[in-house]
Structures are given as structure tokens and as C-alpha cells.
């Protein structure tokens, strides 16, 4: 009887969601049920980014998560005396995780789950290719690998980046933009030797090169991570608690390398299917404590598949304080290595979660303090990419924004730089259920514009819907304005005989 009530209750909840949030922001439960909506949007010049909205996260409340045993403190420490001193010595990486530490235990179920997600993404890619021209398919990296692995890799990357910043500050480079910070190799070797490092750092960067500038930048520094199996002895970072250097890869062993390999294999399979179906992959951004690893894995795939044309797009969240550094470094790396930079720019989707986490665990808020500063960062990143497109026509960007001023700014800059819509270098994107008054006029005007089309069972898209509800607390306030704009557009189409969009291709 209890089971029957539970089933009925679940059905009632699912029906309620479909009549409210789910019906507003989600297209349907599977790739077949969403086909009519995709075809309707395409008739009006609006493409689709199909997004099977499954995502994973690490919660500080979890006691166990599939392949890992998660151990957390059961009570909060009081911030005084010896306990306060211990807490001050806790690493920022530990605080960013919410006080979570992980001990590995093997489990095949997590890998099987990732494989099932990969199969679902393959169906999504095929649906994108079959339903629209020049389609996109969105994927979430946390569905293709264990979040704990992404957390560990992110911490490795963050520690390595911070060590570079520390060494740059020792050479008087504080306050400069990331790409402008150049380390003198002789000073670098001297500093590392004094810290207790063993190895020839200078030789690693100069070996085999006839001419060297005697300096390195952050991209050169990160190249050591690329060859980590060959340079593990060089990969050391300061341990504040012990006051000595420790191996960066101390907790990144054979199992982690295997997980990295499996994740790249899944991405490789998806990329091959994307090529076969004429679809581009849009890698979604996720939480800051996972994002460095997500971007790193995405970068590895861009190096392979973006050689001739942009197949894989990375996502940059411009509400983050380091957004411009991330964008400019990846643009420069694509220039040096000769592949197509491809990005989706968003303002950000985890603001409330990130802020609450930073406040609760005492690390610096990674988010800009207000909407205006986020806007400035968004336009700065956007202008940088648009300039890159104008210089060599080798980059692509999706302006994923619901802000009318941003859309107008983009069109104005495109006109200034001579970027025409038919080049398909600059795309626009909005979420399903939001800002139709922006999407459809852009499509009618001939701009490449896409709706992000989430789909999936109610139970699996709840994290996505939860974020939508948080981000759009003021959504209903704008309904009257949007309704008026839609009626105005409808009257214009009726009077001009342009009720239906007729594609030019």
C-alpha cells in the first residue's frame, strides 16, 4: 500500500512539474518527443542546441558517492583557540570542497553509469544531426566521468597555477594580466632550488631550442602538466602546513590517470559521432571546483578535433573574476598550436550555490560582486574573441545571453569589424522558455541563433530546473513586457505577410 501511494505521489509530482517549471523550460522526456518543437523553431530560422540535462555534483552532505567513500566532519568547528588555528591551516582546496575528503574504493557501477550517459549523448548527437542543419549537442563532463576525479584534477591544476602566480610575485609581476606575466628562467631555477626543488627546470624549457628568450609565460609553465608522465619530478608545489615542497601528483596516481584516459575515450567517441553527423559539441560549464578539470579535458579534445574547423566548444562563465584570463590564455594557446578557438560565453549558472559555498567554508568568493561588473567582464571577453575572429577568421563564439544590450553590442561590433552573419562565426543563444522576443527576430534577420533545448525525465532534470528557478526569481516580472513584444512582432508579421519564416538555403 505504501509503495502504491509512493508511485501515485511521484506521478502527481511529475504531472505538476510538467504543467509548471518543466513545461516552461524543458522540451520533453526523450529525443523523439522534442522533434516537433525543433522543427517548429527551425521554420522560423532558430536552430537548436540539444541538451540531455543530466548532471552530477559533489555535495558536502554526502557520506558516500558511488566509487568513493566521502568522509566529512559531523559538526562545525568553533573559530577560536587551537581549533581556529587548525582551521586556518586548512588548505583552500579543502574548503572549496566543503570540508570533503575522499578515500578511493573501486566501483565499476560508476563507470557503467558514465557509459550509459555516453550512449544517451550519442542519441542526442544523432537527433541533432537528423533534426536540423548545423546543429549543436550539449554535453556535461560530470556525466562522462566521476565528479571526484574532476575534483582531484581541478585541485592539481589550481595548485600549479597558484605556484606560477607565487613565483611571478617573487619576480615583481604582481598585478599584471596572466599572459603578461613572464618568468626569468635563471631566477626561476634559483628560486626553486632555494625552495628545495630538484631538477633542471631551465633545461626543460630550453632543451632542443636554438634560440630562447630566457623567459617563460603561463602557457609554457602549463606545458609541464601536458607531459606530466615525463616530468613528474619537476611537478612540485609548496605545502603550507608542512613548510616544504611536495609532489603535485602525490594523490594523482595510476587510477586517476586511468580515469583521465577513460573520460578522454568517451569524449573521443562523442567527437567522432559529432563529425559523422555534422554536429558540434558544446561542453557545458559547471561548478568552479570542477571547472578547471572540465576545461582541461575539453582543451585536450579541441587540440585534436578543432584543427580544420570548430567541432568542440568550451564554455566560459563571465561572472567569474578570472574569466578574461581563461579566455585570453586559451585564445593565445589556439594561435600557437594552430587550432580553431571555439567558445560559448555565458554570464553563469551557479551563482547562489557558489556564493553560499564560499561564505560557509571561508574562501574568497569567485563571483563578481554585482551584475554590472559581470556585464563588463562579459563584454571584455566577447570583444577579445570578436577581435580574434576579425584578425584570422579562425575562431567562433556563441553569445549565450538574454541581455538585449549585449545582443545590440555584439551586432554593433560585428558591423565595425566587418563580420557578416552568413560567415557563421558569431552565433547567438538563448534558453528554451526565455527571451523569444530576442531569439526569433534575430533568426528572421538572418543571424545564426539557437535555443538551448533541454530534455530528459523529470527526475533527471531536477538539478537543472532548480538552477532555473534560482536564476529566474524575477522571471515573472518580465512576462508582461515579453507578452507585449510578442504581440507587437505578431502584428508586424501579419501586416507584412511574413508570418512564416522561409529559409534561404
N, C-alpha and C positions, 0 to 999 in steps of 0.2 A: 504493500500500500504506500509506504513511504517513497519507494522507488518510483511508483506511478505519479505521485504528487511532484516529485523532483523533475520528472520528464515533462509533465504538464507545465510546471513553473518555468522550465527552460524554454519551452516552446512559446509561452506567453511573453517572456522576456525578449526572445528573438523577434517575435512579431512586433513588439513595441519598438525595438531598435530599428526595424525596417521601416516603420512608419515615421520615425523621427531622425536621429543623427545618421544612422546607417543609410537611410533612404536619401538623405541630403548629400552625403559625402562619399558614398561607396556605390559602385555601378552594379554590382551583383555578386553572386557567390562563386561563379566559375567563368572560364574564358568563353564559354558558349553563350551564357546568359547576357554578357555585356556587348555582344556583337551588334545588336540594333542601335545602341547608343553610339558606338564608334562610327557606324555608317552614317548616322544622322549628323554627327558633328562634322564628318568629312564632307558631307554635302554642302556645308556652309564654310568650307575652307579651313576647318580646325582639325588638326591631327590629334593623335593620342599617344600618351606615354603610359603603357600598361604597367600596372604595379600590383603584383600579388602581395598584399600588405601583411606579410608575416615578419615579425622582428623579435629579437631576443635581447635581454639585458641582464645585468648582474645587480641584484638587489642586496643591500646591506642587511636586510632582514632574513635572507635565505640561509638555512642551515646546511643545505646540500643542494648541489646543482649538477645532476647527471654524472659527468665524468670527474667531477671534483668534489672533495669534501670541504665545505666552507666553514671556517671557524671564526666566530665573532665574539666580541665582549658582550656579556649579557646585561651589563649596566654601564652607564656613562661615568667616566672618571670625573671626580671633582677637581676643579682647576686651582689647587693650592698645594703647598708643601712638596713632598717628594713626588706625588702623583703628577703635579703640574710640571715638574722638571722632566719626568719621563715622557709626558705628552709633547713637550716642546721638542724633544729629540726624535719624535716620530717623524718619519720621512713624509714629505708632501705627497709622494705617490701613494703611500698607505692611506693618508687622509682623503685623497681624491677617490679612493676605492670605497670610502665609508668605513674604514677600520677593518676591512675584509682581508683575510689572508687565505691562501689556497694551498692545499696539500693534494698532490696528484694521486688519483686512483684510476686505474684503467677501466674504461667502459666502451663497448662497441655500440651501445644504443645511441650515443650522441652522434657518432659518425654516420650511423644508418639514418638518423633524422636529417642530418645535413644532406645526405644523398637524396632523400625524398624531396627536400626543398629544392635541390638542384633539378630534379625531374619536373617539378612544378614550374620552375623558371624556364625550362626548355619549352614546356607547353605555352607559357606566356610569350616567349620569343616567337614561336611558330604562329601564335594568334596575332601578334603584332605584324608579322610579315604577311599574313594572309588577309588581314582586315584593312590595311592602309598602306599607302606609299610612304617611303622614308620614315618608317615608324621607329619608336623608341620602346625599349623594355627596361623597366627599373628593377634593380636587384639590391638586396640588403646583405651586406657581408656577414652580419651576425647570424644569418640563416645558412651560411655556407661553411661556417667554422665555429668552434666553441668560443663563446664570449671570453672565457677565462684565458684562452690563448691570445686573443686580441688584446686583452688587458695586459698580459705579460709582455708582449711585443711592444705595445704602446709605451710601457714604462722603460723598456730598453731604449727606445728611440728618444723619449723625452729626456732621459738622463744623459744621453750622448749629446743632444742639442744643448742642454744646460752646461755641460762641461765645455763645449765650444764657447758659449757666452761667457763663462767664467774666465777662460783663457784670454778671450778678447778684451775683457775688462782689465786684465792684468797688463795688456799692451795698450791701454788707453783708448779702447774703441767703444766705450760705453756711449749709448745714446744714438749710435749710427744705425741705419736700417740694416737688416740682416745681411743682405747681399753686399753691402758696402764694407762690412767688417772683414778685413784681411789680416791674417796672422803671419808675422815674420817667422819663417821656418827655423832660423837659428835660435830665435828667442823661444819658439815653441819647444824645440828639443831641450833647451836649457831648463825651461820651466818644468817640463815633465820629468826630467832627470832629477831635479831638486825634490819633486813630489814623491820620488821613489819608483817611477816607471822605468821599465827595462825594455829596450827595443829601439830600433832606428826609425823613428817617425819621419825624420827629414828624408831619409833614403827611400821610404815608401812613396813619397810624393815626387821625388826627383829621379828615381831609378828608371833608366831607359829613355830619359828625355834629354835631348841635346841641349835645349835651352829652357831655363826655368826663370820665373820672375822672382823666386826667392820668397814668395808669399802664397798662401792658400786662402780660399774662402770657404763658406759653409758647405757648398756643394762638393768641393774637394774633400772636406772633412767627412761628409756623409758617405763618400765612396768607400771608406774603410768598412762601413756596415755592409755594403754590397758584397764585399769579399771577406765576410766575417770568418769563413772557414779557413782562409789563408792567413788572416791577420788577427786571430783571436788573442795572441799575446800582446797586441797593441791596444786592444779594446779594454781600457781600464778607466774607472771613474772614482772620484773621491767618495769615501764613506764617512759622512759627518760624525756618526755615532762613534766609530772606531778611530777616527782621525788618521786614516790610511787609505791607500788606493785598493780597490778590489776589482776583480774581473767583471766587466759589464755583462758577460754571458754566464755568470755564475749559476743563475737559475734558468738559463735558456739552453737546455741540453738537447740530447738526441730526440726525445719525444716532441719537444717544441719544433725542432727542425722538421720532423715528420708531419706535424700538424700544418706547418707552413707549406710543405710540399703538397699535402692533400688539398688545402684550400686553393693553392695555385692551379692544381689539376682541375678542380671543379670550375674555377674561373676560365681556364683554358677551354674546357668543353663548352661552356656557355658562349665564349667568344667565337668559337668555330661555328656553332649553330647560328649565332647572330650574323656572321658573314654569309652563311648559306642562305639565310632568309632575308638578306638586305635590311637588317635591323641594327640599330646602335644600342649599346648598353649604357644605362645611366646608373652609376653606383651612388646610392643614397648616402648622405652624411648621417652620422649617429652621434652618440654621446661623446663628449670631449675626452673621457678617459679611455675610449675605444678608438677614437678617430685617427690618431697617428698611425696605428697599425692598418686601419682600413685604407687610408690614403697611400700607405706604403705598398700594400698588395695591389691596389689599383694602378699605381705607378709602374710596378713590375709588368703588368699586363699592357699598359699603354706603350711601353718600350717595344713590345712585340707586335701589337696589333694596330697601332696608330702610325705606322711607317708611311703608308701611302695616303691614307685618309683617316679621319677621326671615327673610330669604331667604339671606343670606350671613353665615356665622360666621367670625370670626377666631380664631386660636389663640394663647394666651399661655402661655409656658413659665415656670413659677414657680420653677425652680431658678436663674433669672437674678436678679441683685441689683437690677435696675431694673424688675422685673415689676410691682410695685404702681404705680409712676409711669406705666407704659404703660397699665395697666388704668384707673386713675383719670382719666388725661387723655382717653382715648377715651370713657369714660362721660360725662364733662363735655362733650366735643365733641358727642356724640349729643344731649344735652339742649339745647344751644344751637342746633343745626341742625335738631332735630326729627325724627330718625330712630331706628329701633329698634337699640339696642346688642345684639349677639349674640356670645357668646364660648364657646369651649371652653377650659377650664383644664386644663393638664397639668403634671406636675412637670418633664418634659423628657426629650429622647430622644438628645441628642448629648453627654452629659457627658464621656465618655472622650475623644472627639475634640476637644472644646473645651478641656479641661484640658491635653492633650498639646500642642495648638497654642499655647496661651498660654505654657506653660513653654518650649517650643522657641524661640519668637520674642520672648519678653521683654515681653509686655504683661500688664496686670492680668487675672487670672482672672475672667471674667464670672459664674462659677457660685458659688453659696453654698458655704461650706466644708464643710458636713455636712448629713445628711438632716434633722436636727431643725430647722435654720434654713430649709431648703426647705419643710418642713411648715408652719412658722409663716407663711412668705410665702404659701403656697398658701391657707391658711385666711384670711389677711388679705384677699387678693384675692377669694376666694369670698364672704366676709362683705360686702365692699363691693358686689359685684354683687347679692347677695341683698337687701341693703338697698335698692338701686336698684329692684329688681323690686317690693318691697313698697311703695315710695313711689308709683310711677306705672304699674306693670304693663306697662311698655314695653320691658323688657329680657328677654333669655333667656340661659341659661347651661347648658352641658353640663359636668357634673362628671366628667371623664375620669380616674378614679382606681381603683387596685387596693387602696387602703388602706382597711381596714374602719373605722378610726376616722374617716377623712374622710367616708365614707358616713354613718356614725352622726351625725357633727357636722352634716352637711347636713340630714338628716331632722329633727334636733332644732331647727335654726334655722328650717326651713320651718314647723314646728309653732308656734314662737314668733311668727313673722311672719304666720301665717295663710295660708301658701301651700299650696294643696292640689294633689296630683299631677295631677288632671284639668284643671287650668289649662294644663298643658303649657308652663310657663315654666322649669322646672328639670328637666333630663334627666341621666341617668347613663350612663356609657360605660366599657366595658372591651374589651380586645383579644381577638380570637379566640384560643382556646387558653389563656387565662388567666382565673382567678378566676370560674369558673362558679358557685361557691358564693355569690358576690355577685350576679351578673347575674340568675340565674333566680329566686331568692327575691324580688328587687326587682320583677321582672316579674309574679310571682304575686301580689304585694301591690298591684299596680296602679300602680306608679311607671313613668314613661316611661324605659325602659332600652334601650341599644343595644350591640351588639357591633360593633367595628371589624373589617370583613371584607376583608382584603387579598386580591387575586388578581392573576394575571399569570404569564407564563412564568418558569421557574426563573432563566434568565439575567438577566431584568429586575428580579427582586425580591431579588437577592443583596444590594444595599446595605441593604434593609430587614431581611433576615434577619441580616445581620452586626450591625446595631444591636440586634436582639432578643437575639442570643447574648451581646453585651456587657452589656446591661441585666439579663439574667436569669441571671447566673452562679450565683445562689443558687436558681434556679427549682426544680431537682430536690429541694432540701432540703425544699421545702414540699409535695411531691407526696403524701406520706403523710397530712398534715393535710387536704389538699383531698379526697383519696380518702375519708377518714373522714367528712368533712362531706357529701359527695355521697351516700354510703350512708345516712347519717342522714336526709337530705332524701328519698331514695327510699323509705325505710321509712315516713316520715311520710305521704307521698302515698299509698302503698299502703293504709295503715291508715285513712286518711280518705276514700279513694275519689277523690282529686284527682290521679290520675296524669297526666291531660291537662289542659292549660290551655284554658279556654273564654272567648274574648274577649267583652267586654260590648258591643262595638259590632257 
